[in-house]
């Protein structure tokens, strides 16, 4: 029994060939309790079968037993010649748990490796591939069973142009000159396509420095390389675009530091773009604090709105038009030098002011000249009217009186001759008749030159008198349409309008072959409108200013044309105008428009 010390911390048992417990040390009691047996009693059936199996085979074997939360490794050693079997137990609970944890960790690690975008490849000291992850299968296209135990040279794997460089790096690592490296090269896939890869390699060596394996992690950077190329192209295009901008251009981050500034902008203060990057705008340009520049910059930054404004430089004498755009970085500023435009605007304002002064001067001179012309026209009308009145007075007070005296003398002579000479009496009667006709002509001429009604009545009364007189003399019915007296304070204008209406009515009588005529007076805003219309033969408005009259002589045509032109000219002298509406066979309508308000009327008693 000395071979089975009681102090052995591990369980030790001896059982007979038929499974009866012959001996057990103190450490084995936990096993016996688990099996519910003791010294001299048989083991449970399943364990007796294991004992029988060991005797049958004649070799030792192992079995696992879980007992009260512990795990034991039992070694069954048959001593065939003595017909018993020794059981040596060892508590392997901690080892077992460690193995399970390790297995779990390895399983998790393998899962991470398989799910990783990286390809995991390991090599032994002879360059043979010993590990080929699922990521490697996806990346390169070969299955693990197609590459394991093969070397790099057994596969068309490394691009020919990169093969020498890769071989040199590998040789350094396998020779122990480097323990790790990282490099980029091109690799072939199984289908022959080329991908860009980054390799991260590390060598594992034992305590004596002997190489155990090399582990490589491979990242496919093909898409990244393409993106980098596209980004580089985009950056190149962006730089070309930025370089082509002929205005100031810069970007400020949320801390008011320059993130970008083009050379055109920085050169204005004699600096380079790199002198601005990372520097605060308010520290570099403190004079802009509290100005329209800071106000608009902060509004764009804080309110995220586009701001446009103009400002004069604080560090230059130039004017700028600034547009501020909110951006992800902060704000982007585009500034255009508008100094030339501002100078041009200032010059334009000065020119406009000078022009305005010149216009005011010219307007004043025009007003003065207009007043002079108006005064001259009034004076002319007054002089003509005075001369008409003088002639009318001569005709009435002198010539008519002389004719009356001659007629009286002829009457006496007629009475004397009647008794003695009948022939002379008839001659005297003819002379009396001619004198009566001459007297009538002078009377009419006197009235025509200076109608007595012009001195006492308003314009409507004067035209009414004129219409009645012309109706009597020429047989033309003339209707007057006037709501009021239409008496004007300016006598010269009163006379002018009367003479214009009389001239137009004479044209109707002489040329229009009309059956009737109408004269209408009307106030219109600040104008007096006088309309003279007839139902005569009319004339083309776009032709010469003359009625269509087949019976008119050439002199009458000229007289009519010059009459209308004269009326138009006289009206213009008083600021008026004449409008003509006519057509062949459709009558004529002539409108006189003169600037005069009802407030310019004078009080005239109506009877």
ZAMARGU-4260 file (C-alpha; in steps of 0.2 Angstrom, whole numbers, plus 5000, padded with zeros to 4 digits):
<rodrens>
0) 5000/5000/5000 | 5015/5011/5001 | 5013/5015/4983 | 4997/5024/4987 | 5001/5037/4999
5) 4987/5044/5008 | 4994/5062/5007 | 4993/5062/4988 | 4981/5077/4984 | 4974/5068/4969
10) 4962/5054/4970 | 4969/5036/4969 | 4959/5020/4968 | 4961/5002/4965 | 4947/4991/4960
15) 4946/4972/4956 | 4944/4965/4939 | 4925/4963/4942 | 4924/4982/4948 | 4924/4981/4967
20) 4933/4995/4976 | 4949/4988/4984 | 4957/5004/4990 | 4955/5023/4990 | 4965/5037/4997
25) 4957/5052/5006 | 4957/5062/4990 | 4946/5049/4982 | 4932/5050/4994 | 4924/5064/4984
30) 4923/5051/4969 | 4916/5037/4980 | 4903/5049/4987 | 4898/5054/4969 | 4897/5036/4964
35) 4888/5031/4981 | 4900/5017/4984 | 4913/5013/4997 | 4928/5001/5000 | 4922/4983/4996
40) 4907/4988/4986 | 4906/4988/4967 | 4907/5004/4956 | 4892/5009/4946 | 4888/4999/4931
45) 4894/5011/4918 | 4911/5012/4927 | 4912/4993/4929 | 4910/4992/4910 | 4925/5003/4908
50) 4935/4992/4919 | 4930/4977/4910 | 4934/4985/4893 | 4952/4990/4900 | 4956/4972/4905
55) 4949/4966/4888 | 4961/4978/4879 | 4975/4976/4891 | 4980/4995/4889 | 4977/5010/4899
60) 4964/5023/4895 | 4957/5039/4900 | 4939/5045/4905 | 4931/5062/4911 | 4921/5063/4926
65) 4911/5079/4932 | 4909/5078/4951 | 4901/5092/4962 | 4905/5105/4949 | 4923/5099/4946
70) 4930/5090/4932 | 4942/5076/4934 | 4953/5067/4921 | 4954/5048/4926 | 4967/5037/4920
75) 4963/5018/4920 | 4978/5007/4921 | 4975/4988/4921 | 4987/4977/4930 | 4982/4962/4921
80) 4993/4949/4929 | 4987/4954/4947 | 4969/4956/4941 | 4966/4973/4947 | 4965/4991/4940
85) 4972/5007/4947 | 4963/5023/4944 | 4973/5039/4945 | 4962/5055/4945 | 4967/5073/4942
90) 4957/5089/4944 | 4957/5098/4928 | 4943/5110/4931 | 4953/5126/4929 | 4963/5119/4914
95) 4946/5113/4906 | 4939/5131/4909 | 4954/5139/4901 | 4953/5127/4886 | 4935/5131/4884
100) 4938/5150/4886 | 4952/5148/4873 | 4942/5139/4861 | 4928/5152/4863 | 4940/5166/4860
105) 4948/5157/4845 | 4930/5154/4838 | 4926/5172/4841 | 4943/5178/4834 | 4940/5167/4819
110) 4923/5174/4817 | 4930/5192/4817 | 4943/5187/4805 | 4931/5179/4793 | 4920/5195/4794
115) 4934/5207/4793 | 4937/5216/4777 | 4955/5212/4779 | 4963/5196/4771 | 4973/5186/4785
120) 4987/5176/4777 | 5001/5167/4787 | 5017/5159/4781 | 5029/5146/4788 | 5048/5148/4788
125) 5048/5140/4771 | 5036/5153/4763 | 5022/5141/4762 | 5004/5147/4766 | 4997/5140/4782
130) 4982/5151/4785 | 4970/5158/4772 | 4955/5167/4779 | 4938/5169/4772 | 4942/5187/4769
135) 4957/5181/4758 | 4945/5170/4748 | 4934/5185/4745 | 4948/5197/4741 | 4959/5186/4730
140) 4946/5173/4723 | 4956/5157/4728 | 4949/5145/4740 | 4959/5140/4755 | 4961/5122/4749
145) 4969/5129/4733 | 4983/5139/4741 | 4987/5131/4758 | 5005/5124/4758 | 5009/5133/4742
150) 5022/5147/4741 | 5020/5164/4734 | 5029/5159/4718 | 5017/5145/4715 | 5003/5157/4712
155) 5002/5171/4699 | 4998/5183/4714 | 5011/5198/4715 | 5011/5210/4700 | 5027/5208/4689
160) 5032/5226/4692 | 5030/5225/4711 | 5038/5207/4712 | 5056/5212/4716 | 5051/5225/4729
165) 5040/5212/4738 | 5053/5199/4737 | 5066/5211/4745 | 5054/5216/4759 | 5050/5197/4762
170) 5068/5192/4762 | 5072/5205/4776 | 5058/5199/4787 | 5062/5180/4785 | 5081/5184/4788
175) 5077/5193/4804 | 5083/5210/4798 | 5065/5217/4801 | 5051/5211/4813 | 5037/5220/4804
180) 5034/5230/4789 | 5020/5239/4779 | 5020/5241/4760 | 5008/5244/4745 | 5008/5234/4729
185) 4997/5227/4716 | 4991/5209/4717 | 4982/5198/4704 | 4966/5189/4708 | 4962/5172/4703
190) 4952/5179/4688 | 4967/5189/4682 | 4961/5206/4687 | 4973/5218/4697 | 4969/5226/4713
195) 4978/5238/4724 | 4983/5231/4741 | 4991/5237/4757 | 5001/5223/4767 | 5004/5224/4785
200) 5017/5210/4790 | 5024/5204/4807 | 5036/5190/4811 | 5034/5178/4826 | 5050/5171/4833
205) 5054/5159/4847 | 5065/5163/4862 | 5080/5159/4852 | 5075/5170/4838 | 5070/5156/4826
210) 5056/5161/4814 | 5040/5152/4818 | 5028/5161/4806 | 5024/5177/4797 | 5006/5185/4798
215) 5000/5196/4785 | 4985/5207/4785 | 4980/5213/4768 | 4968/5228/4764 | 4960/5230/4747
220) 4963/5249/4743 | 4958/5248/4725 | 4942/5259/4727 | 4951/5270/4739 | 4965/5273/4727
225) 4952/5277/4713 | 4943/5289/4725 | 4960/5297/4729 | 4963/5299/4711 | 4946/5306/4708
230) 4948/5317/4723 | 4965/5323/4716 | 4958/5326/4699 | 4943/5335/4708 | 4955/5345/4719
235) 4965/5350/4703 | 4950/5356/4694 | 4944/5365/4710 | 4961/5373/4711 | 4960/5378/4693
240) 4943/5385/4696 | 4948/5394/4711 | 4964/5401/4702 | 4952/5407/4688 | 4942/5417/4700
245) 4946/5435/4696 | 4938/5441/4713 | 4944/5440/4731 | 4939/5423/4738 | 4941/5416/4755
250) 4933/5404/4768 | 4931/5407/4787 | 4928/5393/4799 | 4916/5394/4814 | 4930/5401/4825
255) 4933/5415/4812 | 4949/5408/4806 | 4955/5408/4788 | 4952/5390/4780 | 4956/5396/4763
260) 4961/5412/4754 | 4966/5415/4736 | 4982/5425/4731 | 4972/5439/4723 | 4964/5443/4740
265) 4980/5441/4751 | 4991/5451/4739 | 4980/5466/4742 | 4989/5468/4759 | 5006/5461/4753
270) 5004/5443/4760 | 5004/5425/4753 | 4989/5413/4756 | 4999/5403/4769 | 5000/5419/4779
275) 4982/5419/4782 | 4977/5400/4785 | 4973/5397/4803 | 4973/5415/4808 | 4958/5425/4815
280) 4951/5438/4803 | 4947/5450/4817 | 4964/5449/4824 | 4972/5452/4807 | 4959/5465/4802
285) 4954/5474/4818 | 4947/5489/4809 | 4933/5479/4802 | 4926/5476/4820 | 4909/5485/4823
290) 4907/5489/4804 | 4895/5483/4791 | 4907/5469/4787 | 4906/5461/4804 | 4888/5464/4804
295) 4885/5455/4788 | 4898/5441/4792 | 4890/5437/4808 | 4872/5437/4801 | 4878/5424/4788
300) 4887/5414/4801 | 4873/5414/4814 | 4857/5415/4804 | 4864/5404/4789 | 4858/5417/4776
305) 4866/5424/4761 | 4871/5442/4763 | 4876/5455/4749 | 4883/5472/4753 | 4895/5485/4748
310) 4909/5492/4759 | 4924/5503/4757 | 4941/5495/4762 | 4949/5499/4778 | 4966/5494/4773
315) 4965/5500/4755 | 4956/5514/4746 | 4946/5502/4736 | 4927/5499/4736 | 4921/5481/4736
320) 4905/5471/4733 | 4904/5457/4745 | 4893/5441/4744 | 4894/5430/4759 | 4888/5412/4758
325) 4885/5401/4773 | 4894/5384/4771 | 4898/5368/4781 | 4915/5376/4786 | 4908/5392/4791
330) 4906/5406/4778 | 4913/5408/4761 | 4916/5426/4755 | 4917/5432/4737 | 4923/5450/4735
335) 4924/5460/4719 | 4933/5477/4717 | 4920/5489/4711 | 4931/5505/4713 | 4930/5509/4695
340) 4911/5507/4695 | 4910/5518/4711 | 4921/5532/4703 | 4910/5531/4687 | 4894/5532/4698
345) 4902/5547/4707 | 4906/5555/4691 | 4889/5551/4684 | 4881/5559/4699 | 4891/5574/4697
350) 4886/5575/4679 | 4868/5572/4683 | 4869/5586/4695 | 4877/5597/4683 | 4865/5592/4670
355) 4851/5595/4682 | 4858/5613/4685 | 4859/5615/4667 | 4842/5609/4664 | 4835/5620/4677
360) 4844/5635/4669 | 4838/5630/4652 | 4820/5628/4659 | 4821/5645/4667 | 4827/5652/4651
365) 4814/5643/4641 | 4801/5649/4653 | 4808/5667/4651 | 4808/5665/4632 | 4791/5657/4633
370) 4784/5672/4643 | 4793/5684/4631 | 4785/5675/4616 | 4768/5675/4625 | 4770/5693/4629
375) 4775/5697/4611 | 4760/5687/4605 | 4749/5696/4617 | 4756/5712/4611 | 4754/5707/4593
380) 4736/5703/4595 | 4734/5719/4605 | 4742/5729/4591 | 4733/5720/4578 | 4716/5722/4587
385) 4720/5741/4590 | 4724/5743/4572 | 4708/5734/4567 | 4699/5745/4579 | 4707/5761/4572
390) 4703/5755/4554 | 4685/5751/4560 | 4684/5768/4568 | 4690/5777/4552 | 4678/5767/4541
395) 4664/5771/4553 | 4667/5789/4558 | 4676/5795/4542 | 4672/5785/4526 | 4654/5781/4531
400) 4651/5799/4535 | 4658/5805/4519 | 4648/5793/4509 | 4633/5798/4518 | 4637/5817/4514
405) 4639/5812/4496 | 4623/5803/4495 | 4614/5818/4503 | 4622/5829/4489 | 4617/5817/4476
410) 4599/5817/4483 | 4599/5836/4481 | 4607/5835/4464 | 4594/5821/4459 | 4580/5832/4464
415) 4587/5847/4454 | 4591/5836/4438 | 4574/5827/4438 | 4565/5842/4431 | 4577/5847/4418
420) 4587/5831/4412 | 4580/5814/4414 | 4597/5806/4408 | 4607/5814/4421 | 4594/5809/4434
425) 4596/5791/4430 | 4615/5793/4431 | 4613/5800/4448 | 4602/5786/4454 | 4615/5773/4448
430) 4628/5783/4458 | 4617/5783/4473 | 4614/5764/4472 | 4633/5761/4471 | 4636/5772/4486
435) 4623/5763/4496 | 4632/5746/4491 | 4649/5754/4496 | 4641/5760/4512 | 4635/5743/4516
440) 4652/5736/4512 | 4661/5748/4524 | 4648/5745/4538 | 4652/5726/4537 | 4670/5729/4535
445) 4670/5740/4551 | 4660/5727/4561 | 4672/5713/4555 | 4687/5722/4559 | 4681/5726/4577
450) 4665/5717/4582 | 4658/5728/4596 | 4653/5713/4606 | 4671/5708/4609 | 4673/5723/4621
455) 4658/5719/4632 | 4653/5701/4632 | 4661/5684/4635 | 4668/5672/4622 | 4652/5662/4621
460) 4641/5678/4618 | 4654/5684/4605 | 4653/5667/4595 | 4634/5667/4596 | 4634/5684/4588
465) 4646/5678/4575 | 4636/5663/4571 | 4620/5674/4569 | 4629/5686/4558 | 4637/5673/4547
470) 4620/5664/4546 | 4612/5680/4540 | 4626/5684/4528 | 4630/5667/4521 | 4615/5656/4524
475) 4625/5643/4535 | 4616/5637/4550 | 4628/5637/4565 | 4624/5629/4582 | 4633/5635/4597
480) 4635/5623/4612 | 4642/5632/4627 | 4637/5630/4645 | 4642/5646/4652 | 4649/5663/4647
485) 4667/5658/4645 | 4674/5675/4648 | 4693/5675/4649 | 4703/5687/4660 | 4716/5689/4646
490) 4708/5700/4633 | 4722/5696/4620 | 4717/5677/4622 | 4699/5681/4620 | 4702/5690/4604
495) 4713/5677/4597 | 4701/5663/4600 | 4687/5673/4593 | 4697/5676/4577 | 4702/5658/4576
500) 4684/5652/4577 | 4679/5665/4564 | 4693/5660/4552 | 4687/5641/4554 | 4669/5646/4550
505) 4674/5656/4535 | 4683/5640/4529 | 4667/5630/4531 | 4658/5644/4521 | 4670/5645/4507
510) 4676/5627/4505 | 4667/5613/4515 | 4650/5614/4505 | 4642/5610/4522 | 4623/5611/4526
515) 4627/5615/4545 | 4641/5619/4557 | 4643/5617/4576 | 4654/5627/4588 | 4656/5618/4605
520) 4665/5626/4620 | 4670/5615/4635 | 4682/5616/4650 | 4693/5601/4652 | 4705/5601/4667
525) 4717/5615/4664 | 4712/5618/4646 | 4698/5626/4636 | 4692/5616/4621 | 4684/5624/4606
530) 4677/5612/4593 | 4672/5617/4576 | 4664/5604/4565 | 4654/5603/4549 | 4645/5590/4538
535) 4654/5595/4523 | 4665/5586/4510 | 4680/5584/4522 | 4699/5581/4517 | 4713/5569/4520
540) 4721/5573/4536 | 4738/5565/4531 | 4739/5577/4516 | 4741/5596/4516 | 4730/5606/4528
545) 4716/5610/4516 | 4699/5604/4513 | 4694/5594/4497 | 4685/5606/4486 | 4684/5603/4467
550) 4678/5621/4464 | 4692/5629/4474 | 4704/5639/4464 | 4723/5637/4468 | 4723/5654/4477
555) 4709/5648/4488 | 4718/5631/4492 | 4734/5641/4497 | 4723/5653/4507 | 4715/5638/4516
560) 4731/5629/4520 | 4740/5645/4526 | 4724/5649/4536 | 4725/5633/4546 | 4744/5634/4548
565) 4742/5652/4554 | 4729/5647/4567 | 4740/5633/4573 | 4755/5644/4574 | 4745/5658/4584
570) 4739/5645/4596 | 4757/5638/4599 | 4762/5656/4604 | 4750/5655/4619 | 4754/5637/4623
575) 4739/5629/4614 | 4737/5616/4600 | 4726/5611/4586 | 4719/5594/4582 | 4711/5589/4565
580) 4699/5575/4562 | 4693/5573/4544 | 4691/5562/4530 | 4685/5564/4512 | 4666/5564/4512
585) 4665/5563/4531 | 4665/5581/4536 | 4679/5590/4547 | 4681/5592/4565 | 4694/5604/4571
590) 4698/5606/4590 | 4707/5621/4598 | 4715/5617/4615 | 4722/5631/4625 | 4729/5630/4643
595) 4717/5641/4653 | 4707/5636/4669 | 4690/5642/4674 | 4698/5652/4688 | 4705/5663/4674
600) 4688/5669/4669 | 4682/5686/4673 | 4665/5690/4680 | 4653/5695/4666 | 4635/5698/4669
605) 4624/5687/4659 | 4608/5694/4651
</rodrens>
